[in-house]
């Protein structure tokens, strides 16, 4: 079975962005949280935002954008 592509001609896929978000949050930042439906929804929205932004802004560095979005997610977790 072929492996799905994580990149497109104009950036990365939403799935790849979600994987990077989760990896950055849990592994790099050592941040743990419950994967509730609300958190999954929020992470999927951030991944979609990353995909859309990268498609419309040539020259952005994907991991920098996704790290910024991940930090926003972590900050919102501290507020609740």
Buried (B, 14 or more C-beta within 10 A) or exposed (E): EEEEEEEEEEBBBBBBBBBBBBEBBEEEBEBEEEEEEEBEEBBBEBBEBBBEBBBEEEEBEBEEBBBEBBBEBEEEBEEE
